């Protein structure tokens, strides 16, 4: 891999972003963060290409599912993972429309999370 | 002109008392001159004698002049007018008074004056008789001849009139009859038809063409078959029997299915048949409909689960359906005649809806009362009573429909329990999410911290070696060990690990504190109620509820609180919290709906301009007003549609999609608040928001039914 893959983490909980960065510290990734959907979309529109977005669902403003659906439309090459403690509340059709590579619950299993990230990046 | 009339060949009168069958002969006689005593002069002796020689009795009517004569002659029973030797002028005037179709007239000519006779004939006399020697013989013969002819003519005239009248009547009936009539010959050709037949089965022949159509060309096949069958039957020696009648279903000329009644009758004269066809679709349909209504009504009454009884004015059961028999313990109508008091007068309870309805016609709908079942057990029933009114509005008794409520009461309890569980489930999901978030990062941090620890152990091992080398004092070894420490410190990024370890520890501690807080809220919220009312702090009840519920709505809702100091009230705090939770959850739902609508509208305008960060507000206020306290929960949600506002407290009423709500939340609130002697009010404006107010008395009523 020539360049390190760029991963954008989206969560309104700063402690969550901090813990995720900590977990992925040694994975050879460029980690960026956003605290809501609007910030994430702004980042997608400007900086270097993002290879993977990992988003929470329940956030102020637009939900994670809406964000990932929008990204699927505007940046189809970017892989998407939903990471939420609220997955049972999500309507299956809305979930399908977001076309996620994986849907993980909180708390997550570190090994599983890393494996899903790797798989999503490999597929992309 | 009769020569005999002149008396020359006067026939001989049959013997006196000759056979005659004319009956009473009514004759108007005009004489000349006047009687000295007044009135017209009497007839001559000769004329009287001549009339006496007739075999029939004569009724004489006297006319004094032409005016009187003309008033008498229209009487159809007048047989003759006799001019008894009047002068020529008076005779002519009298004759002129008799109409052309009036009775015959005989003029008696004095002596042998031919000129007078001629003049009389010209003036219209039917015959003339000379007053001569043969007068008494001739007059009766001439008279009988004239009367006989006149009566014959009259008879024929009447008969002709009657026949004409009958013909007209017949034609009128045939053309006005609401049935199609058609006469056909044995070749199947239509001989005659009435207008109704032409209407029912319009001709296909061009207008004005000679109607020589075959019946088969006019009638539907189904009717033709019936006609042919009737012809066969009448051919089986049943000719002249009563007409044969059949009901036939066929489509009319426009293809609409109809029912026809077909009658067939052989006519006596000629080789012809008469067919009478009536369209009976309507009456068929009506009678079928009536029958099916009757059947349906019976089926419904016999099969509905609701018990139905009819009670007469004396309070006796006159009808009970099977469901009623099941509850009241009867069979096959053996409840008939028994008094409703046998079942509907629970001891110590005078409120019997049936009795009330019998007394003053009071209707009741869904009233609850007790009924003693056939097996002696008292069961709750929901009952509706209506008076049975006759045409003039007088009561003939009562129809009562009732239903065993025991099972429903049981179910209601279960459903209320379910509702409680559902709200607890919703709450648990919200709480779980709130716990899962800190748990998520604590979990990740723990994992990471143990990795940091592994790294640090490597570093500590190196520093241990350096420490031991320092003790031994070999400089070479010390330098190597120190280098090793540096390499490892670089390798594990010691500076970062040290600071991040501390950060992870701090953040995890904060997460743990958050969880502790949530658990405390949960405990505050869910402290079980004491079995009796106890002094409760309503501010504490609403606040602990808001804290718990807020965890699941904080993304879309800003919470504003304004609590005034409240006196403690006697209450079941957990039940009040259930009320507040329902109201807050509803407020949250209404806000989510409003946000969804706003996002939809925004994206309709421009897909890129979708709303971000929309939030609603829930404002909670409490205050003491007089001897009541009020908890006000106001939201900025979509509002309640006007038509739903009056129904929101009804059990099972919901505007949420199927599966999203049981429709029991607000009805539960209503019951709980009522149990506390309070009330709930609602004000709402669509697109603006809703305000619920829970009013509770500071000193609630003495008795209640805790559940």
Interface residues (C-beta under 8 A of the other chain):
Chain A: X12 X13 X15 X16 X18 X19 X20 X22 X23 X25 X36 X37 X38 X58 X59 X60 X61 X62 X85 X86 X88 X89 X105 X106 X107 X108 X110
Chain B: X429 X432 X433 X436 X437 X438 X439 X440 X441 X442 X443 X444 X445 X447 X448 X500 X503 X504 X507 X510 X511 X555 X556 X599 X610 X611 X612 X613 X614 X615
